[in-house]
Amino acid sequence: MFVKVFVMTHKEFPIPPDPVYIPLQVGRSLSNDLGFLGDHTGDNISDKNRSFCELTGMYWIWKNLKTEGYVGVCHYRRYPVNEKNLIMTEEEYLSILKEYEFITTKKLTLNFSYYDGYAANHNIRDLDVTGEVIREKFPEYYPAFLRLVHQNQTYFGNIIITSKENFDAYASWVFAILFETEERIDISEYDDYHKRVFGFLSEFLLTVWLDVNRLSVYEIMVGMTSEKYETMDVKDAIAAYFAKKDLVGAKKYLQDTLQKRPDILMEASDITGELKLAMQMIATFEREYQESKSALLDSVQDFKELVKHFEKVNAIVRRQKNLTFQTEDLAYLQSRCISKTMLQIAMELMVK
């Protein structure tokens, strides 16, 4: 047996040297040729890429790839990795697939139910309609959908490796649901982010399908080879505001960005956690100005330096909370410009 893992991409990227990974350009019918295999040949839905995301590539694999081996899907920035944080090899995949029927990501554990999270960031009617379609077309899946949608875990990223038989079975099910849902909802007024609705929905639907089919699942770690360009742009913009000591501008910019891109703070986007730190910085500086008319931002405007400082403060507060406070922690607190406000906000965040 052999494995083919298709790397979904819409831009050029450094291809892993292992031949198990095959670049597949998604949305090829809507964009310029990158020189990779495209999802626009044969039976395809390439022109739906703006709303179906990597699913256009999954559809192409389902309909056009004939193989008796294992197939998989990952992304040009996200790869399954082993315990050493190295990209998985074909040999490692085959070893796992001797014991397990399906490889996918470790479940995300949310601070709220999937339903509440979806309602906060998307049009909840889209998820409700998806449930209605499942109840009508696949009633045996509906109890699991209802149960899981009100729990707080989900798989993410549509990263899977399994037999072509299992891949086809899942694809047949999920596309039947999504195509019917597409007929019943109107996304014409959605912005570019929210138009990706079917990609978002499919991540949770994989959770439902695996639960009902009782396949043995190996949950694998996912490594990021690079940060999203959108995330880097946001950090650069915040850094520019800080450089000008424009706290009001930084706060408004971040609030506006979160309105358009609520996923920007998810671990899959903010892989360094620096955007969450930026939010903490803004809250800290704002309260410092309210309480004492001055803030750390008056003396330090470099974003990278501020990140290191807040990371250190948070680590100290965490150790204090866990009763593992160290001698050098006290020295750092005494030698740096650290207000009671900064420590208080860090402690407040620790208990959330």
N, C-alpha and C positions, 0 to 999 in steps of 0.2 A: 504494500500500500504506500501511497505517497500523499503529500499535502501541498495544496496551492492556496496561499493566503494573498488575497487581492487587496492592495493598498489603495484605498479610495482617495483621490486627490482632484483638486481643481486648479492646482498651480504646480510649478516646478519645485522639486525637493530632492535632497540627497537620498538616492535609493539604497536601501540596505544591501550589502554585498551578497547575502545569502539568497540563492536563487529561489528559495521557497516563497519569497515576496515578489509579487507581480503588480506593478503600478497599473491602475485602471482609472482613466480620466472620466469623472462623472460630469454630467451636463455637457458632454462634448458637442452635442448639436446646437448648443447655445453659445459656444465659446471657440477660441482659436485652438488649433491642434498643438498640443504640447509634445508630441512625438511618442506618446504612450498609447497602449491599447485603449480604445474608447468604448463608451456604453451606448453608442449611437448606431450600431450595426444590428442586423437581424431583428428579432422581436425585441423592441426596446421602448422605454418611456423616458428617454434622455431629456426630452423637452419639458418634463415635469420637475427638473432638478431643483428649481428655486423653491418648491414647496415640499418635495420629497427627499431632498438632500442626498445622502449616500445610498438611499433606497433605490435610486435609479440604477446604481451599480449592482446592487443585490438582485434587482429584477433581471438585469442582463445576465448575471451568472445563472440564475434559476432557469431562464428560458434558452440560453445559448451554449452553456458549458455542459458537455457530455463527458462524464468521468465516473469511474467506480471508486475513486479515491476520496480523500477528505478535502473539503474546501473551507475557506475562511475569509473573513473580512476584518480589516483594521483601517487605520487612518494614517495619512502622511505625517502626522505629528504624534500619534498615539499607537503604541505597539504593546502587545503582551510581553511581559518581562519575567525572568526567573528570579530566584531569591537573591542573586547577585546584582539585580537590576540591569541585566543584559537582555537584549532582544532575544526572544525564544528562537531556537533552531528547529528544523524539521525533525531531527532526532528526538528533541524534547517533546514536541507535539505528539509524535507517534508513541512515545513512552506513556504519556498521559492518556491518550486515546485507547490504549490497551485496556485501561481500567474504567474510563469514563466515556459517556456517550456524547458529551457536549462540553465545550470550553467557552466560557464567557467571563465578563468582568466580575470583580467582587461587588456585591450589592452596595449601593449608596444607602446610608441610614440618614434620613432627613429629620429635622427638628419638628416636623408636622406631618400630617397625612399627605399622601401623594395628591389626593383630591384638593386639599386646602392649598398646597403648594402650586398646583396647576391653576387654581382659581385666582391666586395672587399674581401670577405672572402671565396668564394667557386668558383667552375667552373660554370660560368653563363650559359653555354650550358645546364646544367642539368635543370635549371629553364626554359630556352627557350623551351626545349623538353617537359617539363611538360605542358607548355602552348599549344604546338602543339597537345598534346594528348587530352587536354580538348577541344580544338577547333574541333577535329575530333569526339571524343566519346560523349561529352556533350556540344554541341555548345551553348546551352542556358546559360551556365555558363561562356562562354568565354568573353563576354563584361565586366562582373564583375571582372574576372581575370585581364584583361588588365587595368581596372580602378584602382583596389586596389594594383596591383603590383607596380604602379608608385606613390602610396601614402605612407605615413610614419607610418602606424599603422598595428599591427598584434597581434593576440593572440599567446600565447606561452605555451610550456610545455605539450601539449596534456592532459590537466587537464580538465575533463568534467564530469558532472553528468546530466542525462536526462532519459527519458523513454527508455526502451529496444527497443521500436519501432523506436524512433529517433536515438538511438545508431546504430541500424542495418542499417538504411537508410544511415547514414553518412558513416559507415564502408563499405557498398557495393559500394558507390561512390568513396571513397578515395582509396580503394585497387584496384579498376578497373583502376584508373589513375596511381597509383604507380607501379603496376605490368607491365603495358604497358610501362611506362617510364623505368623501369628496363630492359626491352628488348632492348631499344634503346640507352642506354648510357653504357659506359665502365668505371667501377670504379676499375678495377683490379690493377691499379697502384697507387690508392689513399692510403694515410696513414690511420691509424686507425681512426683518427678524421674525415677526409673527407669521409671515407667510410660510415659514419652515414647519408648519404645524404637523404635517404627517411624519416628518422625521422625529419630532418630539414625542408624538403619540406612540410611535412604533417601539421606542425604548421600553415603555411600560408594558406594551403588548407582549414583548418577549418574556417579561416576568410572568405574565398570565399563562402564556403558552407552555412554558417550562413547568410551571406549577401543576397544570392539569395533566400534562403528558408524562409526568413522573420520570423524566430522564435523569440519569446520574450526571450531575453537573460539577465540573471542576472550575472553581472561581479563581481567576488569575489576576495578578497585579498588572496594572497598566502603567507604562512609562511614557513620559512626555519628552520628545526630542527637541521641542522648541515651544515657546509661548505663542499664543495667538497674536497675530498682528494687531487685532483690535485692542487686545489687552495692553500691548506695548504702547500703542498710540494713546490710550487713556492715561497710563502712567507718565508718559512724556508730557502730556498736557498738564497734569497735576503738578509735576515737577516745575513746569514753566510758571504756573501760578505761584507756587511756593517761592521760587527764585525772585519774584516781584513782591513777595510778602502780601499777596492778594488772597487773603483767606476767604473773603466773600465770594470772589470769582471761583476759587477752587471748590467751595461747597456747592455753589449753583451748578458748576460744570458736572460734578459727580452726581448730583441729584438728577440732572437732566439725562445723563448717560444711563443711570439705573432705570429711568422711566422707559427708555428705548431698548435697553439691553439688560433686563433683570438677571440674566444668566451670568453676567460678567463677574459676579462674586463666587460662582460655583468653583469647586476645586479643579474641575476640568478646564476652567478658563484662567482663574487666578492661581496658577500652580505654585507661585512663590508666596502667596498670601499678602503681597504688598499692597493690593488695593484695599483689603480689609484694614491693614495698618494705616493706610491713608485716611480712611474713615475715622479711625481712632485718633489720628493726629489732628484732624479737623475738629473733632469733638473736644479734644484736650485744649487746643489753642483757643477755641471759642470760649470755653469756660474759664480758662486762665485770664483772657482779656476781660471777661465779665467780673471776675473776682479781684484782679489786681492791676488791671490796665496794661499788663505786659505779658508776654508769652515767649516760649523757647524760640518761636519763629522769628522773633526780633534779632536773635543772635545766630541762628542756624537756618539757612534757607536751602541747603543742598539736600535733595530728596534722598539720595543714597545714604548720606550720613544720618539723616533722620530715621531712615528704615533701620539701620544698625542700632541706633540708640533705642528705639521703641522695642525692637526685638529683645535687646538686653534687658530693658525694664520689665517686659512681659515675662521673660525667663526668671528674673529675680522674684517677681510677684508669685509666679507659679511655684517656685521652690519654697517660698515663705508659706504659701497655702498648704503645701505638702510636708511642711516641717523639715525641709532639707536645706534651709538657709545656710549659705556659705560665708566664710570670713571675707572673701574678695567681693561678695555682694555688697556688704556694708561699705567697703572702701569705694566701690563704684558709685553708690548712692551719695556718699559724702563729697566725692570729687566732681560730680557732674551737676548740671543745672536741672535738677529734678524737683518739681513742685509737688505739694501734697495733692493737688488736683490731678496731676499726671498719674500718680500712684493710685488715687481713688478710682479713676476711670479704668485703669488697667485691672483693678480688683473687681470692679463691676462687670467687666467683660468676662472675667474668669468664671463667674457664677451663672452666666447666661447659658 
